[in-house]
Amino acid sequence: MEKRIRLETKEEAQALFGPHDEFIKIIEKEFRVRIGLREDYLRINGTATHLKKVVPIIEYILNAVRSGQSQISRQDIYGLILNFKDKKTPAENLTLTRAITGKQIGPKTPGQREYVEAIKKYDIVFGIGPAGTGKTYLAMASAVEALKNQQVRRIILTRPAIEAGESLGFLPGDMYEKISPYLRPLYDALYDMMEAERIEKYLETGIIEVAPLAYMRGRTLNDAFIILDEAQNCTAEQMKMFLTRLGFDSKAVITGDITQSDLPDGKPVGLLQAKEILQDIPGIKFIYFTGADVVRHPLVQRIIEAYGKASNPK
């Protein structure tokens, strides 16, 4: 069978095909179809079953370009492939917010979608799973959107400042220079989603705060969206301290990978303890990501699955 889709501009074709036709080749390989361009029409050839899967992806990409998204990445393509294999969710529900480049940001897998929905519904959400599953990035997008919609007055981003057995006292520089490397991933996600000038203004006025976890002690955080990243490096005491900081009209998202803790041997992992103690409390939601939710190079997903099998032999 053949399906034809009309393209309105050359830019649409360029975005769809990608550099050196890379994106189209990925889609062709995944869905066993042949895709070509004839004049201003895209021609897709394959079985009815395969066309039913691939056409919504093509249409979603074109709609994204037509609505102002200036860039399509390989990561977007892999994410869309993962999402559209699950037929439960229509494409129009996938956008959470937009990056400053116009790129649409939203869940791309069933696990990511469940996570975003939980963040909207619950005051405390734990996102637990391997790297590359979008735990921190989607939490950040949710926080930015909540701030834009005036659902909260500020965003607080924090993570433990002790990793891999290092102590801040042994690191060079002043306190900001000591903690900056640990907080860099949070800044990177933030600068993807907001203009630099606005971020600097918000940081100066306290609308956005980025700080190590130790700075949360003794505070009550009202009317805020709080993200605790790399929570697998929290001790049990630190986790309890953080969770009891939650104030009125606030929301907290805690992300981490239990298998990647840098705490010394024998030190209780706060994230693991929280999972055991809090999982049945109403108002708290735990979302567990798997290798199927990884939206990076497909080899990353296979690596995670391989390590999972090695650590859990039958």
N, C-alpha and C positions, 0 to 999 in steps of 0.2 A: 504494500500500500504506500501511497505518497500523500503527504500533507504539505500544503504551501502556506507560507506566512509572509505577508508583504512587509518590507522594510521601508521606513520613511526617509532615512538619511544614511549616508555613508558612515557616520559616527556610530549608528546602531550596529552596523555590520562589524565595524572595528572592535566595538566593545564585546560583541557576542563571540567573535572568532578568537579574540585575544592575540597576544604576540605570537607570530609564526603559527597561527591557527591552533594554538595550544588548547584553548578552552573547548573548541569544537571537537578536537581529537579525544579529550577526556570524556566528553558526553557520548561520543560515538562508541568509544570502547566500553563504557559503563552500561549502555543501553542497547548495544548491538544494532545501531542504526547508521545510515549514511546521510550526511548533511552537506548540501552544496548550495552555492549562490548562483542564480541565473537572473541577470538583470537586477530588478529590485525585489525579487522573490527568493525566500529561503525555501529550499526543497528538502524535505525530510522523508527518507525511505526506510521502511521497516515493517515488522508485523504490527497488527492492530494493538496488541498488548504493549509492545515497546513504544509505539507512538503515543499511546494513552499516558505513558509515564514521562516521556521526554518533552512533549509539546507544552505542558504547564511550566516546565523549567524555562524553556525558550521564551514563552510569553511573560514570565515573571521578570526575566532579565531585561527584556525590551521595555516593560512597564517601568522598571527601575531607571533605565536610561532616560526614558521620556519624562519621568517625573523629576529629573535633575541630578541623578547620581552620576558623577563624572568619572568614576573609576569602578571597574569590576576586577576583582583579584582571583587568583587561583583558589584561595581559601573560600571565597564566596561560592565558587563553582562546586567545590567539594561539599560545602555546607548545604547548598540547595539540593544536591544529589541525595544526601542523607535525609533531608527533610521530606522531599517529595516521594521517597520510598514509603513513607508513612502517609496514608491517604486521609487521615483524620482531620487535618487542619488545612484550610484554604490559604492561598498565598497572601491574601490581603491582610491576614492577621499576624504576619511575621515581623512587621516593623515595630521596633520599640522606640527608637529615636534615630537621629542622623548624626553622622560624624561631621566635622567642619568641612570636609571635602564633599559633602552631599551623600556620602555612602550610607546606605541603610544599615542600621544596627538592630539586630533582633535574634531570637532563637532560631537555630538552624537544624536542630535535631529534636526528637521527642523528649529526651531528657532535659535539654535546655528549655524547651517550651514549658515543661512541668515546673522547672525552677523559676522562670519568670512569673508564671501564674501564682506560684506559692509566695513570691516576694510581694505581689500585689495584695494577697489575701491575709498573710500572717505577719505578726509584729516581729517575730524572731525566726529566721530561716538559716539552716545549716546547709551549705553546699559542699559535699564531700566527694572527692574523686581525683583522678589523675590530671596531670598538666595538659593543657590544650583543650580542655572541655568548656572554657569560657566562664568559669565560675566567677572570677574577679571582674572580668570585662563586662559581663551582663549585669552584675551587681552595680558596677559603676554607671552603666547606662541607665539602670533603673533609678539610681540616686540622682543623676543629672535631670532626668525627666521629672522626678518628684519635685526637685527644686524649681524647675521651669514652670511647673503647674501650681506652685505655691502650696504644695502639700506638706512641705517641711521648710524651715527657715535656714537650715544649714546642713552641710555634709561634713561628716567626720570620718577620716580614713586613717586606719591604724594597723600596725602589724608588730609582732615581737622584733626587737632589735638585736636579739642574740641568736646566731645561727652557726652551725658547723663547729660548735665548741669555742667560738670566739667571744671575747669580752670587749665591751666598748672601751674599757679603760686601756686596752692594749692597742687600740686602733689610733692612727695619727689624726691630728686636726682637732678643731673645736667640736662642740656637741653636734652642731648642724652637719659638719663634714663627716662625723662618725656615723650618724644615722642615715644620711642621704642615700647611700647605696642600698640600704634595706627598703627604703620607701620609693625608690626609683620606678618600680613597676606600676605603682599607684599613680604617680605623676604621668607616666607614659600614657596610661589609659585615659586619664583626665584630659590631657592635651589633644587626644584624638577627638574628643567630644565637645570641647569648648574652645573659644578663641583665647589665645595666650593672654591678651590684655585683660580680658574679663577674669580669667583665672587669677592673674596677679592681683587684681583689685579685690577679688573675693578672699584671697589668702591674706591680704593686708587687713581687711575688715573682719575677718573671722567667719565669714559665710562658708568658706571651705577651710578645713583644718586638716593638716596631714602631720601625724605625730606618732612616735613609738608608743607601744601599749602601756609602758610604765607611766606615761603622762595622763592616763585615764583614771588613775587611782584617786579616790576621794571626791570625784565629780558626780553630778547627776545630769544626764544628757537629755534635755527636753527638746521637743520639736525638731528632731534631727534624724537624718538618715546616716546610720553608722555602719561602716564596713570594717570587719576584722579579717585581714588577709593572712595567709600562711599560719592558720590557727593550729596546725599540727606542732608548731614550735612553742605553744603556750603550755606552761605547767598547769596542773590542776588548780592551784591557787590563783594564777593569772586569769584562767577562764572564768572562775567564779566571780572574781573581781570585775571582769569586763561585763558579764551578763547582768550583774546587779547595778550597773551604771545606768541602765535603760530608764528614761524618764517618760513623762506624759507626751502623747502624740509623736512618739519616736518609733523608729523601725531599725532593726539590726540584722545584718547579714554576715554570717561567719563562714569563711571558706578555708578549705585545707585538704591535704592528702595524707591520710593516716599512715600510709606506707613510707612517707618521706620525712619523718620527724628527725630533727637534728639535736634533740634533747639528749643529754648524757644517758648512758645505759642505767636502767633502774629508776629513772625519774618518770613519774606518772605523766602520761600525755593527756593534757587537759581536754583536747578534742575527743579523744576516745572515751574518757570518763563522762563527758557531757552526753555523748551518744548513749551510753549505758543508763545514765541517771534521768535524762530529760525526754527521751523519745516518746513517752506516753503522756506528756503534759499538753493539755489543750492550748492552742495558741502558738505552739512551737512546731515547726515543720522541718523534717530532715529529707533532703534530696540527695540521692546517691547516683553519681555519674559513673559511666563505664567507658571502656575503649571505644564503644560505638558512638559516643558523644564527642570524640576528639575531632576538632575541625582544624586540622593542620595537614601536613603532608601525609598521605595514606600510610607511609611506612611508620609514622609515629604510632598510629593505631595498632599496627601489627606488632610493634616493639612492646607496647603496653600489654597486649594480649599474651605475648610470649613470656614476659616477666611474670604475669599473673599465673600462668600455667606452671612455671618453674617454682614459684613460691607456694603453690597449692597442688602438689602432685597427688594423683589418685593412688 
